[in-house]
Amino acid sequence: MRRKIVRHVFRLHGFMESFRLAADGVYYLFLYHRNMRIIFLLGAAALLAGVYLQLRGIELVALFITVTLVFMAEIFNTAIEMMMNMLSARYRLRIKLVKDIAAAVVLISSINAVIVGGILFLGRLKAAI
């Protein structure tokens, strides 16, 4: 009996299905949400610039985490906005506030990304000039 439970808990099929569904979500975001494409392009450009400017390992890790946080903020913002839109098509102040707060998370993570990018890149760019 215990063996069956362990096999059920660690089924690879369920994991692969979950992974596919998550990939479908990312694919949807890239197809239908302009902001996600912009974030992806800016994030990829920042990471390529980091490699080109030969940032140290820890600096690249900080940059990668920062880019990932902006992605995550935008994903959560989109999900919250979609859920709020499903609740009501009419204007409601509380729904507007929830959507504004979710957008604020993206704004804060983006400001953080600009600051981190400035700290990491400005010194390297000054030295290169």
PETALIN-V113238 format. One record per pair of residues at least 24 apart in sequence whose ideal C-beta (glycine too) atoms are under 8 Angstrom apart, sorted by the first residue. I is the first residue (numbers start at 1). J is the second residue. D is the distance in Angstrom with one decimal. If there is no record, write none. Layout:
<<I & J & D> <I & J & D>>
//
This chain:
<<25 & 75 & 7.9> <29 & 74 & 7.9> <29 & 75 & 6.6> <29 & 78 & 6.4> <33 & 74 & 7.8> <33 & 78 & 5.9> <35 & 74 & 5.9> <35 & 78 & 8.0> <35 & 106 & 7.9> <36 & 71 & 7.8> <36 & 74 & 5.9> <36 & 75 & 7.8> <36 & 78 & 7.4> <39 & 70 & 5.6> <39 & 71 & 6.0> <39 & 74 & 5.6> <40 & 71 & 7.6> <43 & 67 & 3.8> <43 & 70 & 6.7> <43 & 71 & 6.8> <46 & 113 & 7.8> <46 & 117 & 5.9> <49 & 121 & 6.7> <50 & 120 & 6.9> <50 & 121 & 7.8> <53 & 121 & 6.8> <53 & 124 & 4.4> <53 & 125 & 7.5> <53 & 128 & 7.2> <54 & 124 & 7.9> <55 & 120 & 6.1> <55 & 124 & 7.1> <59 & 120 & 5.4> <62 & 116 & 6.3> <62 & 120 & 7.0> <63 & 116 & 6.8> <63 & 117 & 7.3> <63 & 120 & 6.0> <66 & 112 & 6.6> <66 & 113 & 4.9> <66 & 116 & 4.5> <66 & 117 & 7.5> <67 & 113 & 6.8> <69 & 109 & 5.0> <69 & 112 & 7.1> <69 & 113 & 7.4> <70 & 106 & 7.3> <70 & 109 & 4.8> <70 & 110 & 5.8> <70 & 113 & 5.2> <72 & 109 & 7.8> <73 & 105 & 4.7> <73 & 106 & 4.5> <73 & 108 & 7.7> <73 & 109 & 4.1> <73 & 110 & 7.8> <74 & 106 & 5.4> <76 & 102 & 6.6> <76 & 105 & 6.6> <77 & 102 & 4.4> <77 & 103 & 5.8> <77 & 105 & 6.3> <77 & 106 & 5.0>>
//
